[in-house]
């Protein structure tokens, strides 16, 4: 029995020794001290190859836009590293073979000079052709280029669907030629602009959009332009999965006018309407007039806004030229279709009765 107990003790000691020594033995015997063999690849998936091809095809048309803010006379003469650091930066893309670059208005606003870096690294001076603050769009024209990039193919935004794949190319945080992917998260969003107005029918996407992506293209799976990335919603200032893009149907209407005349009229009647979500929650079918702009066609026609003291409801716009209205985008479209200098017939619910009022359409930029 004593001898058997000794064997058990010896076995236990051997197991303990093996347990302690095992990591060292394995490290000695199995450490990869030579380059490892390359495992065979199963190849790229169809989705991966499609994304690679899309980026390869479209990225040469995407550029980095630099805008130098205007400086005071003394600072302009002396110059400083601080001035260099304050240079505005964003993204743009080739619109046509004449070298026009589309970007956001807020990328170039307040600047005195502009430079563009092409995808091949070439830096080219550019001149400002026109800006449309109401749409957050601007157009630059490239100077002499050794090898002009091709313009992007243009798609349509009218038939976009929530859930379809999208691709954003830009220069977030100054990092050139960055691709992010995602889907269309929502359509028909409203977004404030620098001039105090708002964009309607804006595209919402979860593709990562960060500072520096502004002015870059949002593409569909065919590599066609469907929007211009313009803003993010983020308490931290970085991407939170909520980015916004100006729909290409707006871009395709505004940019040619900027190229032709340097500006674009903003048709309006001079009303500020309530948020559609709040209006819907209140069970109101139409656009609640919050207030009118002094001297505007709406004010001259006597449209009534919400009473500031009592909170009583004023007029509700329910139609334009005989078509029912439920969203601001529909009113904006009716005004655009009519055009500045023409008139539009507005249906207004006032109390329990509906009246029709003919209003002149004016350029609200001039007010």
N, C-alpha and C positions, 0 to 999 in steps of 0.2 A: 504493500500500500504506500510505503514511503517512497519506493522507487517510482511508482506511478505518479505520485504527487510531484516528484521532481521533474518527470517528463512534462507534466502539465505546466509547471512553472517555466521550464525552458522554452516550451512552445509559446507561452504568453510573452516571454522576453523577446523571442524571435519576431513575433507579430508586431510588438511595439517598436522594435528596431526597424522593421520594414516600413511601418507607418511613418516613422520619423524620417527615414532616409528616402522614401519614395519620391517626394518633390525634387530632391537634389539629383537622384538617379535619372528621373524623367527629363529634367532640364539638361543633364549631361548627354543623354542618349538621343533626345528628340529635338533639340534646339536647331532652328533653321539658320545655319551659319553660311549658307549659300543662297543665291537668288532662287526664289520659288518657281516651280513650273507654272506656266500660264494655263489656266483652265480654258477649255474650248468654249466659245461663245455660242449661244443659241440664236444670236442675231437680234436686231431691234424689232420691237413690235410695230405693227402697222401704225398705231397712234403715235409712237415715238418718231418714226420716220416722217410722218406727215408734219409733225411740229417742227422737226429739223428742216425739212424742205421749205416750210412756210417762212421760217426765220431767215433762211439763206436767201430766199427770193425777195423779201420785203425790207430787211434791215438796211441794205444800202441806201434806201430812200429816206431813212430816218436820220436826223441831224441833231447836233447839240447847239443850242442857241445861247449866246452870251450877250447881255445888254449892260452897257456901262451907264449907271445913273448920272444925271446932271450934277455937276459940282459947282461950288462957288468959284469966283475968279481966282482967289488966292490959292485954294486947294488945287484948282486946275493947273495953275502955273507950277506949283511945287510938286504935286503928285505925292503919293504915299502908299505904303503897303496896305494900310487900312482901306484905301480906295479900291485896291485890287480885290480885297476880301469882300467888299460890299457889292461886287459885280453880281448882277442878277443872272440866274442860270435856269434854263428849261430845255424843252424838247420841241422839235418841229419836224416837218416832213415835206418832201417835194410834192408840189401840187401839179405842176405842168412842166413842159420841156423848156419853157422860157426862164426857168429858174426861180419861180415864186415859191416861197416857203410859208406854210401855214403854221401858226403857233397860237398860244393864248394871249389875249390882250394884257393880262396881268404879268406876263413874262417880260414884255417890252415897255410897259407903261412907265413914263417918267424917265426914260433913257435918252441919251444923246448920241450914242453910237452902238453899232451892233456887229457882232462877228458870229460866224457859223463854222462849226467843225464838222466836216463830212465823215462818213464811216471809215474812209481810208486814212483819216488823220489830217487831211488838208484843211487849213484854216482860211476862210474866205470872208472878206468884209461884205456887209449887206446893208441895204438901205430900206427904210420903212416905206411901204406903199400905202398902207391904210390900217385903221383900227376901228373896231366896232365894240365899244365897251358893253353895250346892251346884250351882246352875244358872247362876250369874252373871247373874241377872235381878232387876230391881227395877221397881216401879210407882210413879209419881207421879200426883197429881191436880191438874189446872189449877185456878187460881182463876177469878174472873170474866173472861170473854173476850168482846170485842165481836163477833167473827165466828169461831166455833169451826171449826177445820179438819175435814175429813171423815176418818174412820178409814180405814186401809188395808184393802184386800181381803186375806183370808187364804187361802193355798193349803195344800198338803200337801207334806211332805218324804219320805214313804215311797216315792214313785215317781220320785224324782229320778234323773237319769242323768249319768254323767261325760261332759262335752263339751257339755252344754246351756248356752245363754247365760244369764248372770245380770247384774244391774245393782245397784250399791251407791250409795246416796245418803247423804251425811253431811257432817261439818264438819271435815275433816282440817286440823290445825294452826290451827283457829279460822276457816277459810275456809268461809263458809256455803254450803249448797245445792250441793255438789259431786257430780257424777255420774261414776262410773267403771264400766267394763264389762269383762266377761271371760267365762270359762266355769267350770263346776264342774270342778275339777282332780282331786278325789278325794272319796270318801264314807267314812263309818264311821271317821273319825279319833278319837283320844282326846286330850283336852286337860286339863291340870291346872287346878284352880280355887283361889280365894283361901283356901278353908277346908281345903286339903290333900287334897281329893278330886279327882275328875276327871270330865269330861263325856265321854260316849260318843256315837257316831254323829254326830260333828261334821262339818260340811261344809267342805271345803277349796276355795278359789277363787283364781284369779290376778287377779281384779279388784283394783285398787289399794286396799288398806286401810291407812290410816295413823293415827297417834295423833290422836284426835278423831273418828274414824269409829265408835268403840266405842258400841254401843247402837243403831246405825242399821240400817235394813232392807236385807236382801238380797232382791231381787225376781226373779221369773222373767219370761219374755218377755210374759206376760199382765198384768204389773204387780201380781202377787199376792205377798204376803209368803211367803218360803220359809225365811228364817233371820234371825237377829239377829247382826250382825257384832260379834265380841268380842275378837279378838286377831290379831296378826301374828307370823310367825317372821322375825326380821331381826337379824343381828349389828350392823347400823348403827343400828337404831331406826326406819328408814324402810322403805317397802314394798319387798319383795324378791320379789313375785309369789306369796307364800304367806300367804294370809289365812284366817281361820277364822270360822265362823258357827254359832250354836246352831240346830239344826233346828227348824222351825216346829211340828212335832208336839209337841215338848217345850214350846215356848213356849205353845202353845194348851192345854196341860194345866196348866202352872204358873201362868200369869198369872191365870186366873179364880179360882184358889185364893188368890192374893195379894190380889186385889180383895175377895174374900169374907171372909178371915180375917186377912190381913196376913202370913201365913207359910204354908209348905208343908212337910209332912213329907218326909223323905228316907228311904225304906225301905231297910233293909240287914240283913245278918246278922253283920257284923263281921269281914270277911276282906279282906286285901290280896292281890291276885293278880298274877302275873308278866305281863310284857309279852307280848302275843300273838305279835308277830313273833319274839321269841326262843324262845317256846314252840314255834312252828311249825318253826323251824330245828332244834330238838331232836327233832322228830318226835313231839311229845306232842299228842294230840288232846283238848283240854280246857283248863281254867283251873287253872294251878298255884297252889296256896295258898302264898304267901310267909310270911305270919304271920297271927295272929288278934288282935283287940282284946281286951284284958283285960276280963273280965266280960260279953262279948258272947255271943249265942246260939251262935256258932261255937266260941268258947272253951269254953263250958260243955258243949257236945256233944263236945268232945275232938278237933276238927279239927286236923290236924298241918300245920305249915308246914315250909319248908325248914330243915334243921338248920344253924344259924349256924356251927357249928364244922367239921363235916365236909362241908357242902354237899350232903348227901344229900337226895334228893327226898322230900317228904312226900305230902300228899293232892293229888289232881287232881279238880276238880269237872267232871263229865262230863254232868250232866243236871239239870233242874229240872222237877218235876212231870211226869216222863216224857218231856220233850223234850230232845234232845241239845243241849249247849252247846259252842260253840267260841270265842265272843267275850264280853267283859265286857258289851257292850250287851245280849246275849241274857239274861244273868243279871239285869241291872238291869231289863229289861222284865218278866221273870218275877216279880221282887219287887214291882214297881209293880202288876202285875196282881193279885197276891195282896193287897197292901195292908198297912199297919201294923196290928198286932194279930192278923193271921192267921198261918198257918204255910205253909211251903213244903217240899216233899220234895226233898232234894238227893241226887243220885247221886254217889258219891265213889269214885274208883279209888284203892285203898290197896294198894300192892304189886302183886300179880297178881290181886286180887279186887275186885269192885265191891260196895259196900254202900250202903244208902239210909238217910238220916238226916232226921228231921223237925225243922226249925228254925223258931223264932218269927221273924217279921219285925218289926223295931223301927225307931224313928225315930233314925237315927244322928246327927242334929243334937244330941241330948240327951246325947251321949257325948263 
